[in-house]
């Protein structure tokens, strides 16, 4: 049976490096990559793998308890396997929760203790090994929004009365919502469907409501792209310019030719090993892709120091190096304008579209790790999805530049060259038709079965968030819900 990389991510909440489409296609893709390699020597990240896993575990537990409000027992069993694999949790001590300090500490067998602390609006941050303090001062984020309870959707949470859309089969919509939550082991936490910006389906799991910030993982890559779009709209950057990363500006540094669009396409060529690489070899050490979460280092400086494996715009690989570089450029651009980096997203994006729950977490140096460390409610993700559905315009204001939504939702040439028509500009695309939705659909996807799906041809945005352990059952349920929604909602007239 044909299984695409995109379908594998939806079904399993992970990116399956072994399943590309067919064995023959995988061999061809790897041969092409080998021919294009620059022969760069690889050097694995420093440190002990179990310590890194434990750092991820402490951060996951901290966020689950102090942001989402889950019990420690539920969190340890059900959330955040990506940087803290379930099997690795049994090798270390039980998480120690300090409710006064708002921190989580976990001891390794060798006596080393990894600690994550809740900072407030920058969420939970894991301290560097051997350090007891952050390397930045957390910032209070002021949300300049009216009371959500009395403000109509989408700027608030007050839903309008009146009849349902006459051209939508609401019985099928309700069935799709029910299907998204079945079976129980799917652990679906939230499901929201909007049609032409209006909520037509919504449900939450036990202990979750419309304002609960939930683990979102790599959906944050698309959020990072959105902030870059805002800076482009403000005239700070252009997509086709060489990325002004300071560490790349030396004489004869080939990285200086990497364009911002190459990074957005996950085709920078930077050598950043990831578990989802088609040729991933775990014997080479702890992967850089995870180290950018758990290393306790300045992630921007580490990432900018990595060498090239391929020339830019030649090979597409799903690696955290590229969204981290976009976040680095975002910081350079924001601070270059003399603005506050940590409050910029709320002021220039979230306040404009009604988002109140988004928590963007950082490394110990205050750099956003929104390649996957961010939490938000399903309604807030639906608001972001609708910004894209409406071509980057909200309440008459162009927030994203003209053509930006088309750029992120257009298949990237290096991925097409590899026979994988599934990736655009830090968004996934149903280009191989592996999902039961139109090929024009594009998605923010995150490990554990998190998704925001934008379907322009049907004026739909579909948000599904779940607890990580339910990823496989949840992905299958989402597929069934998609199919029902395609029956329920007619194709829009051009």
C-alpha positions as CSV (number, residue, x, y, z in Angstrom):
1,X,0.0,0.0,0.0
2,X,1.3,3.4,-0.9
3,X,2.1,5.6,2.1
4,X,3.4,9.1,1.7
5,X,5.5,11.0,4.1
6,X,2.6,13.4,4.7
7,X,0.0,10.6,5.3
8,X,2.5,9.0,7.7
9,X,2.8,12.2,9.7
10,X,-1.0,12.6,9.9
11,X,-1.6,9.0,10.9
12,X,1.2,8.6,13.4
13,X,1.9,12.1,14.6
14,X,5.5,11.5,13.5
15,X,7.4,11.8,10.3
16,X,8.2,8.2,9.1
17,X,11.6,8.4,7.4
18,X,11.3,4.8,6.1
19,X,8.1,5.4,4.1
20,X,8.6,7.7,1.2
21,X,6.1,6.3,-1.3
22,X,7.7,3.2,-2.8
23,X,11.1,1.5,-2.1
24,X,12.2,2.4,-5.6
25,X,11.4,6.1,-5.1
26,X,13.3,6.1,-1.8
27,X,16.4,4.5,-3.4
28,X,16.2,7.1,-6.2
29,X,15.9,10.0,-3.8
30,X,18.8,8.9,-1.7
31,X,21.0,8.4,-4.8
32,X,20.1,11.9,-5.9
33,X,21.0,13.3,-2.5
34,X,24.3,11.4,-2.4
35,X,25.3,12.8,-5.8
36,X,24.6,16.4,-4.6
37,X,26.4,16.1,-1.3
38,X,29.3,18.5,-0.7
39,X,31.4,16.0,1.2
40,X,31.1,17.9,4.5
41,X,32.3,16.0,7.5
42,X,29.6,15.5,10.2
43,X,30.1,16.3,13.9
44,X,27.4,15.2,16.3
45,X,26.1,17.6,19.0
46,X,28.0,17.4,22.3
47,X,26.7,15.9,25.6
48,X,25.0,12.8,26.8
49,X,21.9,11.6,24.9
50,X,20.0,10.5,28.1
51,X,20.7,14.0,29.6
52,X,19.2,15.6,26.5
53,X,16.2,13.3,26.7
54,X,15.7,14.1,30.3
55,X,16.0,17.9,29.6
56,X,13.1,17.4,27.1
57,X,11.2,15.4,29.7
58,X,11.5,18.1,32.3
59,X,10.4,20.8,29.9
60,X,7.4,18.7,28.7
61,X,6.3,18.1,32.2
62,X,6.7,21.7,33.2
63,X,4.6,22.9,30.3
64,X,2.0,20.3,30.7
65,X,1.5,21.1,34.4
66,X,1.9,24.9,34.4
67,X,0.6,25.9,31.0
68,X,-2.0,23.3,30.0
69,X,-3.0,22.4,33.6
70,X,-2.6,18.6,33.3
71,X,-1.9,16.3,36.3
72,X,1.7,15.1,36.5
73,X,0.6,11.5,36.3
74,X,-1.4,12.1,33.0
75,X,1.3,14.2,31.5
76,X,4.1,11.6,32.2
77,X,2.0,8.9,30.5
78,X,0.4,10.8,27.6
79,X,2.2,13.9,26.3
80,X,5.3,15.1,24.6
81,X,7.1,12.0,23.4
82,X,9.0,13.8,20.7
83,X,11.8,15.3,22.8
84,X,11.2,12.9,25.7
85,X,10.6,9.4,24.2
86,X,8.4,7.2,26.4
87,X,11.0,4.5,26.7
88,X,13.6,6.9,27.9
89,X,11.4,8.1,30.8
90,X,11.7,4.8,32.5
91,X,15.5,5.3,32.7
92,X,15.4,8.3,34.9
93,X,13.8,9.4,38.2
94,X,10.2,10.5,38.7
95,X,9.7,14.1,37.9
96,X,9.8,16.3,41.1
97,X,7.2,19.2,40.8
98,X,7.9,22.3,42.8
99,X,4.6,24.2,42.8
100,X,6.0,27.2,44.7
101,X,8.9,27.7,42.3
102,X,7.0,26.4,39.4
103,X,9.7,24.1,38.2
104,X,10.2,20.4,37.4
105,X,13.4,18.5,38.2
106,X,14.4,15.0,37.1
107,X,17.5,13.1,38.2
108,X,19.6,10.9,36.0
109,X,21.2,7.6,37.3
110,X,24.5,9.4,37.4
111,X,23.2,12.0,39.7
112,X,22.8,14.8,37.2
113,X,19.6,16.8,37.6
114,X,17.8,18.5,34.7
115,X,15.4,21.3,35.6
116,X,12.8,23.3,33.7
117,X,11.3,26.4,35.1
118,X,8.1,28.2,34.3
119,X,8.9,31.8,33.3
120,X,5.4,33.2,32.8
121,X,4.7,34.4,29.2
122,X,7.8,32.7,27.8
123,X,6.4,29.4,29.1
124,X,8.8,26.7,30.4
125,X,12.5,26.7,29.7
126,X,14.9,23.9,30.5
127,X,18.1,25.2,32.2
128,X,21.5,24.3,30.8
129,X,23.1,21.3,32.5
130,X,24.9,22.5,35.6
131,X,23.3,25.9,35.6
132,X,20.7,27.2,38.0
133,X,19.6,30.3,36.1
134,X,18.3,31.7,32.8
135,X,20.5,33.7,30.4
136,X,17.7,36.2,29.7
137,X,15.1,38.3,31.6
138,X,11.6,37.0,30.9
139,X,9.2,39.6,29.6
140,X,5.6,40.3,30.5
141,X,3.3,40.1,27.4
142,X,0.4,42.6,27.5
143,X,-2.6,41.4,25.5
144,X,-4.5,44.5,24.3
145,X,-7.8,42.7,23.5
146,X,-11.3,43.2,24.8
147,X,-13.1,40.7,27.1
148,X,-13.4,37.5,25.0
149,X,-16.6,36.5,26.7
150,X,-18.5,39.6,25.4
151,X,-16.7,40.1,22.1
152,X,-18.1,38.3,19.0
153,X,-16.1,35.6,17.2
154,X,-13.5,35.7,15.8
155,X,-12.0,38.6,17.8
156,X,-13.7,37.1,20.9
157,X,-15.4,33.9,21.9
158,X,-19.0,35.0,21.7
159,X,-20.6,33.0,18.9
160,X,-23.5,34.5,16.9
161,X,-27.0,33.0,17.0
162,X,-29.1,32.2,14.0
163,X,-29.4,29.3,11.7
164,X,-26.6,27.2,10.3
165,X,-25.3,27.8,6.8
166,X,-28.1,26.5,4.5
167,X,-25.6,24.8,2.1
168,X,-23.8,22.8,4.8
169,X,-25.1,19.4,6.0
170,X,-24.8,20.0,9.7
171,X,-25.7,16.4,10.5
172,X,-22.6,15.3,8.7
173,X,-20.6,18.0,10.4
174,X,-21.7,16.8,13.8
175,X,-20.9,13.2,12.8
176,X,-17.4,14.4,11.8
177,X,-16.9,15.9,15.2
178,X,-17.9,12.7,16.9
179,X,-15.7,10.6,14.7
180,X,-12.7,12.9,15.5
181,X,-13.1,11.9,19.1
182,X,-13.5,8.1,18.6
183,X,-12.1,5.8,19.8
184,X,-11.2,6.9,23.3
185,X,-7.6,5.9,22.8
186,X,-7.3,8.7,20.1
187,X,-7.0,11.1,23.1
188,X,-8.4,13.9,21.0
189,X,-8.4,17.0,23.1
190,X,-9.9,19.6,20.8
191,X,-11.6,19.8,17.4
192,X,-12.8,23.0,15.7
193,X,-14.2,23.4,12.2
194,X,-14.8,26.8,10.6
195,X,-16.7,27.5,7.4
196,X,-16.2,30.9,5.8
197,X,-14.7,32.0,9.2
198,X,-17.7,30.8,11.2
199,X,-17.5,28.0,13.7
200,X,-19.7,25.1,12.6
201,X,-18.3,22.3,14.7
202,X,-16.5,22.2,18.0
203,X,-15.8,19.8,20.8
204,X,-13.3,19.4,23.7
205,X,-12.0,16.5,25.7
206,X,-12.1,16.0,29.4
207,X,-10.5,18.9,31.3
208,X,-10.1,20.9,28.1
209,X,-12.1,23.9,27.0
210,X,-12.0,26.7,24.3
211,X,-9.2,28.5,26.2
212,X,-6.9,25.6,27.1
213,X,-3.4,26.0,25.6
214,X,-2.4,22.5,24.3
215,X,0.9,21.1,23.0
216,X,1.1,22.0,19.3
217,X,4.6,21.0,18.3
218,X,5.7,21.7,14.7
219,X,2.6,23.7,13.9
220,X,4.8,26.4,15.3
221,X,7.0,26.2,12.2
222,X,4.1,27.8,10.3
223,X,3.8,30.4,13.1
224,X,7.5,31.2,12.6
225,X,6.7,31.6,8.9
226,X,3.9,34.0,9.7
227,X,6.1,36.3,11.7
228,X,8.6,36.3,8.8
229,X,5.6,37.3,6.6
230,X,4.8,40.2,8.8
231,X,8.4,41.4,8.6
232,X,8.3,41.1,4.8
233,X,5.1,43.1,4.8
234,X,6.9,45.8,6.9
235,X,9.7,46.0,4.4
236,X,12.4,44.4,6.6
237,X,13.0,41.4,4.3
238,X,12.2,39.9,0.9
239,X,11.8,36.2,0.2
240,X,14.5,36.2,-2.6
241,X,17.2,38.0,-0.7
242,X,20.2,36.1,0.7
243,X,19.6,35.5,4.4
244,X,21.6,38.0,6.4
245,X,22.8,35.6,9.1
246,X,25.8,37.3,10.6
247,X,27.8,34.0,11.0
248,X,27.6,33.4,7.2
249,X,29.0,36.7,6.0
250,X,32.7,35.7,5.9
251,X,34.7,35.6,2.7
252,X,34.0,32.6,0.5
253,X,31.3,31.3,2.9
254,X,28.9,29.4,0.7
255,X,26.1,29.8,3.2
256,X,25.9,33.5,2.3
257,X,24.1,32.5,-0.9
258,X,21.2,30.8,1.0
259,X,18.1,32.8,0.3
260,X,15.3,33.3,2.8
261,X,12.9,31.4,0.5
262,X,15.4,28.4,0.5
263,X,15.1,28.3,4.3
264,X,11.4,28.6,4.2
265,X,11.3,25.7,1.7
266,X,13.3,23.5,4.1
267,X,16.0,23.4,1.4
268,X,18.8,25.5,2.9
269,X,21.1,22.5,2.7
270,X,22.4,23.0,6.3
271,X,23.8,19.8,7.8
272,X,21.3,19.1,10.6
273,X,20.6,15.4,11.2
274,X,17.0,14.6,12.0
275,X,15.3,11.3,13.0
276,X,13.0,11.8,10.0
277,X,15.8,11.9,7.4
278,X,15.3,9.1,4.9
279,X,18.8,7.8,5.6
280,X,18.8,8.5,9.4
281,X,21.5,6.5,11.2
282,X,21.1,6.6,15.0
283,X,24.7,5.3,15.5
284,X,26.0,8.8,14.5
285,X,24.9,10.3,17.8
286,X,22.1,12.5,19.2
287,X,20.5,14.4,16.3
288,X,20.9,18.1,15.8
289,X,17.1,18.3,15.1
290,X,16.4,17.4,18.7
291,X,19.4,19.2,20.2
292,X,17.9,22.5,19.0
293,X,15.2,21.8,21.6
294,X,17.1,20.2,24.4
295,X,20.7,21.3,24.2
296,X,20.4,24.2,26.7
297,X,22.5,26.3,24.3
298,X,21.9,29.5,22.3
299,X,20.0,27.7,19.6
300,X,20.4,30.5,17.1
301,X,24.2,30.6,17.4
302,X,24.4,26.8,17.3
303,X,22.3,26.5,14.2
304,X,24.1,29.3,12.4
305,X,27.4,27.5,13.0
306,X,26.3,24.3,11.2
307,X,27.9,23.6,7.8
308,X,26.4,22.9,4.5
309,X,25.5,19.4,3.4
310,X,24.1,20.5,0.1
311,X,23.9,23.7,-2.0
312,X,20.7,25.6,-1.3
313,X,17.5,25.0,-3.3
314,X,18.6,21.5,-4.3
315,X,17.4,19.0,-1.7
316,X,14.4,19.2,0.6
317,X,14.7,17.8,4.1
318,X,12.4,18.3,7.1
319,X,14.9,19.6,9.7
320,X,14.6,22.0,12.6
321,X,17.7,24.0,11.3
322,X,15.5,25.9,8.9
323,X,12.7,27.1,11.1
324,X,15.2,28.0,13.8
325,X,17.1,30.1,11.2
326,X,13.8,31.8,10.3
327,X,13.3,32.6,14.0
328,X,16.9,33.9,14.1
329,X,16.1,36.2,11.2
330,X,12.9,37.2,12.9
331,X,14.8,38.3,16.0
332,X,17.4,40.2,14.0
333,X,14.7,41.9,12.0
334,X,12.5,42.8,15.0
335,X,15.4,44.1,17.1
336,X,16.8,45.9,14.1
337,X,13.6,47.9,14.0
338,X,14.3,48.8,17.7
339,X,11.3,46.7,18.9
340,X,10.9,44.3,21.7
341,X,11.5,40.8,20.4
342,X,9.5,38.9,23.1
343,X,6.4,41.0,22.8
344,X,6.4,41.6,19.1
345,X,4.2,38.5,18.2
346,X,1.4,39.6,20.5
347,X,1.5,43.2,19.4
348,X,1.9,42.7,15.7
349,X,-0.1,39.5,15.1
350,X,-2.1,38.0,18.0
351,X,-3.7,41.3,19.1
352,X,-4.8,41.9,15.5
353,X,-6.6,38.5,15.1
354,X,-7.9,37.8,18.6
355,X,-5.3,35.3,19.9
356,X,-5.1,35.3,23.7
357,X,-3.7,31.9,24.7
358,X,-0.5,31.5,22.6
359,X,2.6,30.8,24.6
360,X,5.8,30.8,22.6
361,X,8.6,29.1,24.6
362,X,12.3,30.0,24.3
363,X,15.8,28.5,24.9
364,X,17.7,29.7,28.0
365,X,18.9,32.7,26.0
366,X,15.4,34.0,25.2
367,X,15.3,32.8,21.6
368,X,11.9,31.5,20.5
369,X,11.9,27.7,19.9
370,X,8.7,27.8,17.8
371,X,9.9,25.1,15.6
372,X,7.8,23.1,18.1
373,X,7.7,24.6,21.6
374,X,4.5,26.6,21.7
375,X,1.0,26.1,23.2
376,X,-2.3,27.5,22.2
377,X,-6.0,26.7,22.2
378,X,-7.8,25.2,19.3
379,X,-9.8,28.4,18.7
380,X,-6.6,30.4,18.5
381,X,-5.1,28.0,16.0
382,X,-8.4,28.3,14.0
383,X,-7.9,32.1,14.0
384,X,-4.4,31.8,12.5
385,X,-5.7,29.3,9.9
386,X,-8.4,31.8,8.9
387,X,-5.8,34.5,8.5
388,X,-4.4,32.3,5.7
389,X,-7.8,31.4,4.3
390,X,-8.4,35.1,3.9
391,X,-5.1,35.7,2.1
392,X,-3.4,37.4,5.1
393,X,-6.1,40.1,5.5
394,X,-8.0,40.6,8.8
395,X,-10.6,43.2,9.5
396,X,-9.5,45.0,6.3
397,X,-5.8,45.1,7.2
398,X,-3.2,43.3,5.2
399,X,-1.1,41.6,7.8
400,X,0.8,39.2,5.5
401,X,2.1,40.5,2.1
402,X,0.3,40.0,-1.1
403,X,1.3,36.6,-2.5
404,X,2.6,35.2,0.8
405,X,-0.2,32.7,1.3
406,X,0.3,31.5,-2.3
407,X,4.1,31.1,-1.6
408,X,3.7,29.0,1.5
409,X,1.0,26.8,-0.1
410,X,2.9,26.2,-3.3
411,X,5.0,23.0,-3.7
412,X,8.7,23.6,-3.2
413,X,10.8,22.6,-6.2
414,X,13.5,20.7,-4.3
415,X,10.9,18.5,-2.7
416,X,9.3,17.9,-6.1
417,X,12.7,17.0,-7.5
418,X,12.9,14.3,-4.8
419,X,9.5,13.0,-5.8
420,X,7.8,14.3,-2.7
421,X,5.1,16.8,-3.6
422,X,4.2,17.5,0.0
423,X,6.0,20.6,1.3
424,X,5.7,24.4,0.6
425,X,7.0,27.3,2.7
426,X,7.0,25.9,6.3
427,X,3.5,24.4,5.6
428,X,2.7,20.9,4.5
429,X,0.7,20.4,1.3
430,X,-1.6,17.5,0.2
431,X,0.1,17.5,-3.2
432,X,0.2,13.7,-3.5
433,X,-3.5,13.5,-2.7
434,X,-2.7,11.0,0.1
435,X,-5.4,12.6,2.4
436,X,-9.1,12.5,1.7
437,X,-9.2,16.3,1.1
438,X,-8.5,18.4,-2.0
439,X,-4.9,18.8,-3.3
440,X,-5.2,22.6,-2.6
441,X,-5.3,21.9,1.1
442,X,-2.3,23.0,3.1
443,X,-1.5,22.4,6.7
444,X,0.3,23.3,9.9
445,X,1.3,19.9,11.3
446,X,2.8,18.9,14.6
447,X,4.0,15.6,16.1
448,X,1.4,13.8,18.3
449,X,-1.3,14.4,15.7
450,X,-1.7,18.2,15.9
451,X,-3.0,19.9,12.8
452,X,-4.5,23.1,11.3
453,X,-5.8,22.3,7.8
454,X,-6.7,25.1,5.4
455,X,-8.9,24.0,2.5
456,X,-9.5,27.0,0.3
457,X,-11.7,25.2,-2.2
458,X,-14.3,24.6,0.6
459,X,-13.7,27.7,2.7
460,X,-12.8,25.4,5.6
461,X,-10.3,25.4,8.4
462,X,-10.1,22.3,10.5
463,X,-8.1,22.1,13.8
464,X,-7.4,18.9,15.6
465,X,-5.3,18.8,18.8
466,X,-4.6,15.7,20.9
467,X,-2.6,14.2,23.7
468,X,0.5,12.7,22.1
469,X,0.0,9.0,23.1
470,X,-3.2,8.9,21.0
471,X,-1.4,9.9,17.8
472,X,-2.0,6.7,15.7
473,X,-5.7,6.3,16.6
474,X,-6.2,10.1,16.4
475,X,-4.7,10.3,12.9
476,X,-7.0,7.6,11.6
477,X,-10.0,9.3,13.2
478,X,-9.0,12.6,11.6
479,X,-8.9,11.0,8.2
480,X,-12.5,9.8,8.7
481,X,-13.6,13.2,9.9
482,X,-12.0,14.8,6.8
483,X,-14.0,12.5,4.5
484,X,-17.3,13.4,6.2
485,X,-16.5,17.1,6.1
486,X,-15.9,16.9,2.3
487,X,-19.4,15.4,2.0
488,X,-20.9,18.0,4.4
489,X,-19.5,21.2,2.8
490,X,-19.8,22.0,-0.9
491,X,-17.0,23.2,-3.0
492,X,-16.9,26.9,-3.2
493,X,-17.8,28.7,-6.4
494,X,-14.9,30.5,-8.0
